[in-house]
Amino acid sequence: MKKLLKRLFYLLCILIVVVILFIKFYAPFGASPNKTDKKDYALRSEIFKSGLFENTGDFSVMGEWEDPYKDRSTNKGTKPEQELPYKEYTYQEANKDDVLITWFGHSSVLIQIQGKNILVDPIFEDIASPVSFVGSNRFSPVPVKIENLPKIDAILLTHDHYDHESYWSLRALEKKTEQYIVPLGIEKDLEKFGIPTNKIQNKAWWEETKIDDLLIACTPSRHYSGRILLDKNDTLWSSWIIKSENYTIFDSGDTGYGDHFKTIYEKYGPIDFALLDGAQYDEKWHDVHMFPEEAVEAAFDVHAKLSMVQHYGAFTLSNHSWDDPVERFTRQAKEKNLEYITPILGESVNLKEYASYKNEWWKDIQ
């Protein structure tokens, strides 16, 4: 019996070592900031405290909340019974005075503005996971082949969760991407992914950079970070402002509702187009994802002229009906007279012609 227990102990030790080595060297898990990095973050970020990033005010990743809108949900399943409609993406060159928006599902979006191509949170895999055998499968085929994308002037990441930061997509995009602009800490993941350091800029909230005359600003959100159990809140989460001479675009990233929206408006003025998190919500984690009706409220907070709900249409990460986000968002938007668009996957929207992109395509799908 003692020999058996001894063997089991040795096997357990070997297993622990293998797991530790796997986590350390398997690139998709990313990497953690070191002490020097953290000293830098402490100088640049007011919410970096005791070696970790912290949301301001009352905040809990998991808590209890009563959804005041839950009686307005649809009764469909968490995954559609058929593929969602989509268009196979083909590149359209945008005039410098136009803005083209192409949504690829979830929070992956191409923003063509002032002659620049900005790609946010690209996830072009069939599963949002570091390993192929765990996670939710995509509802529909990815509506774009990476080789069909144009040269990318910048990739913006909002945070490090696997449904927003994909090792495989970022590696595949590297040859056609000029630079990566990311919240503090995520540069360590990209370096481990094999992205050249000279292509990466890391930003704290309210820090800005420019691509020629195009302003990119890292702005607040209410969320959290972590790719493995031991790295929670090692890296920053953010929203982004993309500002040209004539347009201001806002991408909320993943976020709970808060007063940061009004603060962003106060600094950058009214928003011409807002991409808003309003999906994968649950009463239990209300602080980290907005209910769709709150996304409408956030649109008013930033004085958005036009809005779109995102973070749905690709993966099941919560228990609400798959079409619940867009159904509730558009219903509330109509009641509040908020202008919005609801493009299908892969469809490029010229913001000057936004009125043509309000088709309620989800209603015919179970």
N, C-alpha and C positions, 0 to 999 in steps of 0.2 A: 504493500500500500504506500509506504514511504517513497519507494522508487517511482511509483506511478505519479505521486504528487510532485516529486522532484522534476520528473520529465515534463509534466504539465506546466510547472513553473518556468522551466527553461523555454518551452514553446511559447508561453505567454510573453516572456521577455523578448524573444526573437520577433514575435508578432508586433510588439510595441515599437521595436527598433525599425522594422520594415515600414510601419505606418508613419513614423516620424520622418524617415528618409523620403518616403513617397510624398508627404506634404511639403517637405523642404525642397525637393528637386523637381516635382511635377509642375511644369511651367504654368498651366491654366489656373493653379491656385493663387498665383501672384506672389508678392513679397511684401514684407513689412518695413516701415521706415526705421532707420537706425537712430542712435542718440543724437548725432549731428543734425539729421533731418528734423528731429523733434525740437531741437533748439531753434532752428529756423522757423518752424511752424508757430512756436510760442511767440516769436517776435512779430509775426505777420497776422495771426488770427486771434481775435478776442475770445473765441469759443474753444480754443485749445487749452485745456486745463489738466494738470496732473498727468500729462502724457497721452491724453485722449481728447477727441472732439466731443462737445456736449451741446445739445440744443438749449436755447434760452427758455426760461419760464417752465411751467409744468409740462412734463413730457414723459411718455412711457411707450416703449415699443409694443408691449402687450398690456392691455388694461380692459376695463369694462365700460361700455358706452351704449346708450339706447339710440339706435338710428331713427330719427324722427320721420324719415321718408320711406321706411321699409315696406309700408303698405303699397307703395307705388312701383314695386319691382315687377318684372315680367315672370312668367312661369316656365321659361325654357330651361334646358339643362346648362351645366357649366361649360359644355363643349357643343358646338353646332353639330347637327346630324349630317351635314353635307359641307362641302368646301365653300368658303366664302367667295364672293365674286372678286376678281382681281384682274388687273391689266399687267401684262408682261412689260416691264419698264423699258422704254427706249429714250435715250437722252434727247432732250430738246434744249437748244441753246437759248438762253433768256436774254432779251434786250437789257441794257443797263438800267433802263427806267422801270423794268418789270421785276416782280418777285414771283418765282415758281416754288411751290411747296409740293413735295412728293412724300406721301406716308407709306411706309413699307410694312406697317403692322406694329403693334405694341408701342414703343417709343422711338422707333427708328425712323428718322425723317431726313430728307435732303432738302436744304434750303438754298435756292439759287438767288443771290441778291448782289446787286452792284457788280455783276460780272464774276462773282466768286461762288464757289460751290462749298457749302458747309454741311457736313454730315454729322448728325447727332445720334449717339447711342446705337451704332449699327450692330444688329443681331441678325445674321443671315443664315443661321443654322436651323435645323429642324427641331432642335431641343435646346432649351436654355439651361445648361448644366455643364459642370467641368468634366463629366463623364457621360458616355453615350447611353448608359443603362439606367440612369436616374433622371427624373424630371418630366415635365409636361411636353408632349409633342405639339408641334405647330398645327393650327387648324387647317391651313391651306399651304400650297407650295410657296416658297419664297418668291415674291413677284419681281425679283431682280437677280441677274447674274452679275457678279462683281466685275467681270470683264466688260460689261456694258455700261458701267458707271463712268462718268467723266473723271478727269483729274480732280482730286479733292484738295481744296486749298487748306482746309482744316477739319479735323475730327474733334468734336466736343464730346466729352463724357460727363454725365451728371453725378454718377457715383459708381461704386465698384461691384454692385450685385450682378449675379451672372446673367440676368435678363437685360442688362444694360452694358456690361463690359465683357465682351466675348474675345477670348484668346484667339480663336480661329478666324473670326472676321477681321480683327485688328491686324493679325499677321498677314492675311490675304490681301488686305487693303494697303499694306505698307508701301509697296512700290509705286502706287499712284497717289499717295498722300504726302502733302508738303509738310504738315505739322499736326501735332496733337496738343490740344489745350485742355487741361484737366484740373480738377480740384486737388488741393494739397494731399500728397501721399500716393495718389494713383500713378504718379511717375515711376514709383518703385515697381508696380505691377508691369507697366509697359516696358521698362528696362529688362525685366525678367522674361517678358514675351519676345525679346529680341528687337524691339523698336530702338533705333539709334537715339542716343541721348540728346543729340543736337536737334532732333525734331520735336522735342517735348518741352512744353511750358507748363509749369504748375501754378495755380492761382488760389489765393485766399478770397473770401467774399470781399467784394468792392474793388478788387484789383482788375485792371484793364490791360488790354493789348490791342494792337492794330494790325490789320492785314491791308496794306496800302491805306485807303481812306475808310475802311470798314472797321468799326469799333466792336470789340468782343469784351463783354464785362461778366465776370463771375459774380453771381448774386445769391442771396440766401434761399434756403428751403428748410423744411422740417422733416428730417428723415433719420437714417442711421446707415452704418456701413459695416462691411465684413464679408469675407469670402470663406473663411474657415472659423471654427469655434473659438479660436484663441486670438483673433484679430479684430474683435468688435470695436468699431469707432476709431480705428487706427488712421483712417483716411477721412477726408472731408466729403460732404455731399453738397450739391449746389443746384441752382437754376442758372440760366444764361440770358443775357441781353445781347442781341445782334443788331447793331444800329448803323444804317447807311445815311446818306444825305437826305433821303426822302422817306425811309421806312424804319420803324423800330419793331423788331420781332422779339418775343419773349417765349422761352421754353421753361416751364416750371420745374422740370425733372420730377422725380417722385417726391411728394410732399403732403403733409397734413395742412389743414387750413390754419392761417395765422396772420398776424399783423405785418409780416414781412412783405406781403403784396403791396400794401399801401406805402411802405417805405421805399420799395422799388419804384413805384410810380412817382413818389416825391423826388427821387434822384434822377430818373431818366425820362419822366414825362409820360404822356399817353402812349399806349401800345397800339400799333396798327394791326398786329396779328399775334394772338396768344395761343400756344400749345399747352394744354392744361392736363395734369394728372387727375383722372376721375374714375379710376378703375382699380381692380384687385383690392378693393376696400373690404373691411369687415368691422363690425362693432368692436371686436377684440383688439384691433390695431388701428383704431380711428386716428390716432395722432400721426400716423405715417403715410396715410393715403386719404385723399378727400373723397367724400361722397359726391356724386355727380352734381347735386344741387349746390354744394360748396364750391365746386369748380366754376359754376356760373357766378357765384358771389365773388370769387377771386378775379374773374374777368372784369367785373365792375370795379373792384379795388384797384386794378392796374389801368382802368379806363380803356379797356380793349375795344377797338372798333369792330374787330372780327375775331372769332375764337373757334377752337376745335378741341374736343376731348380726345385724349390718347391713353395709352397704357392698356389697351384691349385689342381684340382682333387677331391674336396670335397664340397666346398661351393661357392655360387655366392655372391661376395662382391663388384663387379665392373661391368662395362658395356661392357667389352671386351668379345669376343667369349670364350667359356669355354676352348677350346684347343689352343687358341691364344698363351699363354705363352710357351708351349712346342714346338709348331710349329715354332715360331719365334726364340726361343732360339737355337733349333737344326739347323735351317737354317743358323743362324749367326755363330754357332760353326763350321759348315762344311766349311763355307767361310773363317773362320779364323784358321782352322786346330786345333781346340780345342777338346780334347778328352772328351766324355760325356757318360752318361748312361741315359736310359729312362725306368726304371722298371715299371711294373704294380703294383697296390696296393697290399700290403701284400707279395710281392716277395722279398726273401732274396738274396742279391747280394754279392758274394765273390769278393772283389776288385781285387784279382789276376786273376779273370776270367771275368773282366768287359766287354770285347769285345762281350760277349754273350747277353748283355742286352741293345741292341740298337734298339729293335723292335719298329717300328712306329705304335704302337697299336691304337693311337687316330684317324688315318686317316680313319678308317672304321666305325667310330661312328659319327652320326649327332648330 
